[in-house]
Amino acid sequence: MKNWICIFCLSFISLFVFGQDSQTIIEKNKLFVGEQFTITYHVTLIEGDDVKFESFKLNLPAKNPEKSKETTQLEIVIPFEDTIIVSKGKREWFGSYRLVPWDSGFFQIQTVKYFINGKTNYFPAVSFSVDLIKAKKGQDIYDIKESFTKLPPKKFSFKEAIKEFNSKNGWWFYLFIALGIGILIYYRFKKRKNNSTDKIEVVFERPKSLKEITLFEIEKLDQKQLWNQGLLKQHYIELSFILRDYLSKRYILNLFEKTTYQTKLLLTQKGLSVLTIDTIGEILDQSDMVKFAKSEPEEITVIRLSLIAKQIIEQTSPIETEDAE
């Protein structure tokens, strides 16, 4: 009860007491983990005023006003944007972020500094609460398996293999091997001498490309049909991992610990088209929504996202060419 009283009082103060000259406006003051919301800063100007505001890039910090050590980072899903509106001789400046919280609790976005004609001013603080999403009746809650990092295979060491083999079999076995090899060489040489036209044809299997491996993994995941086994969340987690693994290897990045927004920024720097990046963002956003039990897409939607993921792999893979015979 105490927290709700604090929320009401602080919200009332932040929205009205500070007046129209400087305001901090929050879209909602009661949120759920993973729910997006907008915070807007507003100030009334006069002719000739120049506003300067230093924005955050990836995260906006917030603190618990009752517990100073309890903090959280609000992910910025839409970067800061500002504009000036002139209406009936009145000039107003607006600037806003689109944010998403990933921690539950009672938090306050602290006062934010801005400058008008070089003079320091502050937007008032604003408070809000974040709750966990309530579990649906009759639906089990499973742990989210986020870590699927593949351990690299142990490199083969011929020296170690020889050492281990020798410890088990002894040196006498090498003598037997040498004798066998000598006999094989003798008969091989004799056969080649008798029929010099014989040719040995050696066929080397071409190693599979990253594109082929990734498409095979998505196909294998689809064949499991986890969504028909009550494991829809597991399906999206594995699809998200396969896509991040491919993009990380294709563009030499580490995307496993990155948010969807950070992933899109890094891919933009690699020169991918806006359409391709938005499509990748759609798959990752849908996976996040399912993981936090906020979405239960139909089977046609699940299959559609797998097809889109395959198209992304096809479009971003380098053109494969075969050596002429």
Phi and psi in degrees as a GROMACS rama.xvg file:
@    title "Ramachandran Plot"
@    xaxis  label "Phi"
@    yaxis  label "Psi"
@TYPE xy
-62.1678  -39.8493  LYS-2
-63.8059  -41.21  ASN-3
-66.8976  -36.362  TRP-4
-63.8072  -41.168  ILE-5
-64.144  -40.9147  CYS-6
-60.4269  -46.2515  ILE-7
-63.4874  -45.2058  PHE-8
-66.4535  -47.4742  CYS-9
-66.5517  -38.1634  LEU-10
-64.9996  -40.1055  SER-11
-64.2366  -41.982  PHE-12
-65.9139  -45.0198  ILE-13
-66.3176  -26.2793  SER-14
-93.5786  -27.0158  LEU-15
-124.261  -40.8591  PHE-16
-64.6559  -34.5758  VAL-17
-77.062  -5.36588  PHE-18
81.1907  -177.61  GLY-19
-84.2371  -14.3138  GLN-20
-69.1222  -32.1356  ASP-21
-148.645  116.301  SER-22
-134.243  149.403  GLN-23
-120.137  116.956  THR-24
-115.485  123.571  ILE-25
-109.095  137.946  ILE-26
-63.6269  -43.2795  GLU-27
-140.955  148.971  LYS-28
-112.488  4.91792  ASN-29
-128.412  112.142  LYS-30
-127.778  165.908  LEU-31
-110.732  155.755  PHE-32
-59.0791  128.595  VAL-33
87.9907  0.386395  GLY-34
-91.2239  128.889  GLU-35
-79.0336  147.578  GLN-36
-152.038  165.604  PHE-37
-114.754  137.872  THR-38
-118.959  132.018  ILE-39
-124.191  134.951  THR-40
-104.954  138.88  TYR-41
-138.83  139.405  HIS-42
-147.388  140.207  VAL-43
-89.4864  133.994  THR-44
-115.051  166.022  LEU-45
-116.651  167.611  ILE-46
-56.2387  129.719  GLU-47
93.8782  -8.43694  GLY-48
-69.2805  140.693  ASP-49
-120.646  120.622  ASP-50
-103.094  133.495  VAL-51
-126.657  133.64  LYS-52
-140.28  125.494  PHE-53
-94.228  112.569  GLU-54
-94.1617  157.805  SER-55
-83.1815  155.327  PHE-56
-99.4839  -52.8011  LYS-57
-109.804  -39.8388  LEU-58
-138.111  150.087  ASN-59
-115.077  119.815  LEU-60
-74.6634  149.365  PRO-61
-142.47  147.706  ALA-62
-124.017  157.885  LYS-63
-84.6611  117.314  ASN-64
-63.9947  -19.759  PRO-65
-93.1896  -26.2857  GLU-66
-127.846  97.755  LYS-67
-61.0561  -25.7971  SER-68
-83.3758  -12.1136  LYS-69
-89.212  109.181  GLU-70
-127.864  166.222  THR-71
-147.592  159.673  THR-72
-113.016  119.348  GLN-73
-87.0185  120.464  LEU-74
-70.6448  132.445  GLU-75
-88.643  107.307  ILE-76
-89.4543  -26.4839  VAL-77
-126.847  120.42  ILE-78
-58.3229  162.567  PRO-79
-62.276  135.077  PHE-80
-133.703  142.007  GLU-81
-135.302  160.386  ASP-82
-157.388  160.891  THR-83
-119.037  128.691  ILE-84
-112.897  128.897  ILE-85
-113.556  121.83  VAL-86
-144.434  121.594  SER-87
54.02  43.3173  LYS-88
78.3361  0.717984  GLY-89
-102.634  127.558  LYS-90
-106.696  125.762  ARG-91
-129.49  135.864  GLU-92
-105.094  132.259  TRP-93
-127.54  137.745  PHE-94
-139.18  139.302  GLY-95
-144.415  153.085  SER-96
-117.003  155.387  TYR-97
-112.513  118.691  ARG-98
-121.816  164.745  LEU-99
-146.166  127.698  VAL-100
-90.0718  145.937  PRO-101
-120.83  4.1018  TRP-102
-124.405  146.327  ASP-103
-92.1528  154.659  SER-104
142.547  -172.754  GLY-105
-108.269  121.491  PHE-106
-132.014  163.8  PHE-107
-139.034  128.135  GLN-108
-82.0201  119.057  ILE-109
-66.9132  169.808  GLN-110
-59.4697  141.493  THR-111
-117.142  132.079  VAL-112
-83.1422  139.809  LYS-113
-144.561  167.063  TYR-114
-125.704  136.759  PHE-115
-122.161  113.762  ILE-116
56.0958  36.6674  ASN-117
84.5821  -6.55923  GLY-118
-91.995  135.472  LYS-119
-78.1786  131.84  THR-120
-135.258  169.179  ASN-121
-134.836  134.747  TYR-122
-79.8454  140.982  PHE-123
-67.9762  158.385  PRO-124
-73.7546  159.501  ALA-125
-142.605  142.395  VAL-126
-115.172  156.987  SER-127
-161.578  163.923  PHE-128
-119.402  149.026  SER-129
-127.117  124.283  VAL-130
-112.575  157.525  ASP-131
-73.0071  150.464  LEU-132
-69.0392  131.535  ILE-133
-69.7578  133.25  LYS-134
-67.5853  142.078  ALA-135
-75.9177  141.234  LYS-136
-62.447  131.378  LYS-137
84.1459  -2.4923  GLY-138
-109.577  122.991  GLN-139
-68.8757  151.018  ASP-140
-107.302  123.562  ILE-141
-109.62  152.491  TYR-142
-66.7808  144.861  ASP-143
-86.8583  120.983  ILE-144
-90.466  102.246  LYS-145
-95.0386  -23.8388  GLU-146
-99.1066  112.737  SER-147
-127.263  26.5165  PHE-148
-62.0021  126.567  THR-149
-82.9029  126.58  LYS-150
-76.811  132.813  LEU-151
-64.7073  139.454  PRO-152
-64.4006  148.314  PRO-153
-66.8899  129.815  LYS-154
-67.4026  138.161  LYS-155
-73.1985  132.251  PHE-156
-119.65  113.765  SER-157
-62.2256  -39.0483  PHE-158
-61.936  -45.3739  LYS-159
-65.8081  -38.7724  GLU-160
-62.7932  -42.821  ALA-161
-63.0434  -42.0318  ILE-162
-63.3015  -43.1409  LYS-163
-67.8141  -42.3337  GLU-164
-63.2423  -40.947  PHE-165
-64.262  -38.2621  ASN-166
-66.3155  -24.4131  SER-167
-94.9086  -31.1403  LYS-168
-114.723  -23.8892  ASN-169
84.7006  165.556  GLY-170
-73.2799  -17.9146  TRP-171
-62.0955  -30.6185  TRP-172
-66.7267  -32.976  PHE-173
-64.4951  -34.9835  TYR-174
-62.897  -41.6014  LEU-175
-63.9412  -40.6652  PHE-176
-64.6931  -45.2146  ILE-177
-61.1099  -40.6647  ALA-178
-64.273  -42.1371  LEU-179
-63.7616  -41.3926  GLY-180
-64.916  -39.681  ILE-181
-62.126  -43.0287  GLY-182
-64.5289  -41.3746  ILE-183
-62.7411  -42.4108  LEU-184
-65.2538  -39.8871  ILE-185
-61.3601  -50.4606  TYR-186
-69.8533  -30.7158  TYR-187
-67.9513  -43.8127  ARG-188
-63.9977  -40.9907  PHE-189
-64.5171  -40.9848  LYS-190
-67.4325  -41.5252  LYS-191
-64.9999  -35.4974  ARG-192
-66.7259  -38.1131  LYS-193
-73.8208  -29.0628  ASN-194
-138.271  84.9662  ASN-195
-71.426  -10.948  SER-196
-84.6568  -8.87503  THR-197
-65.0308  141.049  ASP-198
-125.208  142.166  LYS-199
-99.2148  118.583  ILE-200
-100.379  118.714  GLU-201
-109.313  123.589  VAL-202
-107.643  120.981  VAL-203
-102.451  129.579  PHE-204
-81.2556  126.257  GLU-205
-67.2081  129.171  ARG-206
-63.1341  145.936  PRO-207
-70.8578  142.266  LYS-208
-79.7074  166.534  SER-209
-59.1938  -38.4062  LEU-210
-60.3835  -48.4539  LYS-211
-64.6869  -41.1844  GLU-212
-63.2384  -44.8391  ILE-213
-67.4344  -43.8044  THR-214
-61.7888  -37.9974  LEU-215
-64.0059  -40.0728  PHE-216
-65.5441  -41.0223  GLU-217
-65.6788  -41.7954  ILE-218
-62.7674  -42.9477  GLU-219
-63.9683  -37.9542  LYS-220
-64.7392  -42.9695  LEU-221
-62.8288  -36.927  ASP-222
-65.517  -25.148  GLN-223
-67.7369  -30.6638  LYS-224
50.384  53.5487  GLN-225
-60.3416  -28.611  LEU-226
-64.7735  -24.3891  TRP-227
-84.6131  -3.64733  ASN-228
-110.515  12.5548  GLN-229
76.4664  17.6779  GLY-230
-117.918  43.5691  LEU-231
-60.7483  -42.9498  LEU-232
-61.136  -41.1805  LYS-233
-62.329  -38.926  GLN-234
-60.609  -46.8297  HIS-235
-68.7106  -34.8195  TYR-236
-64.06  -44.5573  ILE-237
-68.6445  -38.3531  GLU-238
-63.8776  -42.7743  LEU-239
-62.3844  -39.8478  SER-240
-65.7631  -44.1979  PHE-241
-59.9292  -44.4004  ILE-242
-66.21  -43.8615  LEU-243
-64.9866  -37.9654  ARG-244
-63.2444  -43.6359  ASP-245
-63.4775  -49.6533  TYR-246
-63.5703  -36.0066  LEU-247
-64.11  -43.3562  SER-248
-74.5922  -37.2217  LYS-249
-67.5538  -39.996  ARG-250
-113.094  13.5608  TYR-251
54.1448  61.3368  ILE-252
-132.555  169.331  LEU-253
-120.725  99.487  ASN-254
-103.814  4.12721  LEU-255
-72.3278  -30.4709  PHE-256
-101.982  10.8756  GLU-257
-98.355  146.903  LYS-258
-73.0387  169.366  THR-259
-59.7922  -41.3279  THR-260
-66.0067  -43.0997  TYR-261
-65.1346  -37.7839  GLN-262
-61.0212  -43.1654  THR-263
-65.6586  -37.6212  LYS-264
-63.8067  -45.4413  LEU-265
-65.2433  -38.4333  LEU-266
-69.6208  -31.9028  LEU-267
-62.0877  -40.0555  THR-268
-66.2852  -22.4555  GLN-269
-85.0404  -0.535799  LYS-270
91.1129  12.4541  GLY-271
-70.4539  151.989  LEU-272
-70.4858  156.857  SER-273
-60.8029  -40.8335  VAL-274
-62.7087  -43.4891  LEU-275
-65.1386  -42.6054  THR-276
-65.9313  -41.9543  ILE-277
-62.8617  -36.7958  ASP-278
-67.1496  -41.9647  THR-279
-62.2332  -41.6876  ILE-280
-61.3532  -36.1379  GLY-281
-61.6589  -43.4689  GLU-282
-65.1988  -45.8558  ILE-283
-67.8811  -39.1889  LEU-284
-63.28  -43.1564  ASP-285
-62.6521  -39.9488  GLN-286
-62.702  -42.3621  SER-287
-63.1017  -41.0195  ASP-288
-63.4222  -42.2253  MET-289
-68.163  -41.2602  VAL-290
-60.6713  -32.5756  LYS-291
-97.179  21.1042  PHE-292
57.1213  33.0742  ALA-293
-104.375  -5.20953  LYS-294
-146.705  139.769  SER-295
-130.504  76.7867  GLU-296
-63.4788  153.382  PRO-297
-73.9184  167.762  GLU-298
-60.9248  -37.889  GLU-299
-63.415  -34.1943  ILE-300
-69.0749  -39.9325  THR-301
-62.3098  -46.5719  VAL-302
-65.41  -37.584  ILE-303
-62.6057  -42.5974  ARG-304
-65.4923  -35.2934  LEU-305
-64.8695  -40.1399  SER-306
-64.8633  -40.2542  LEU-307
-63.3643  -41.1902  ILE-308
-60.7228  -40.5672  ALA-309
-64.6564  -38.9477  LYS-310
-63.8664  -38.2226  GLN-311
-60.8279  -43.1505  ILE-312
-62.6893  -44.1394  ILE-313
-62.0543  -43.9706  GLU-314
-71.9297  -33.5184  GLN-315
-96.2785  -6.99886  THR-316
-78.8301  144.71  SER-317
-66.8838  153.087  PRO-318
-67.15  127.561  ILE-319
-93.3049  134.012  GLU-320
-123.164  146.937  THR-321
-102.359  138.354  GLU-322
-66.7218  136.961  ASP-323
-68.6996  142.298  ALA-324
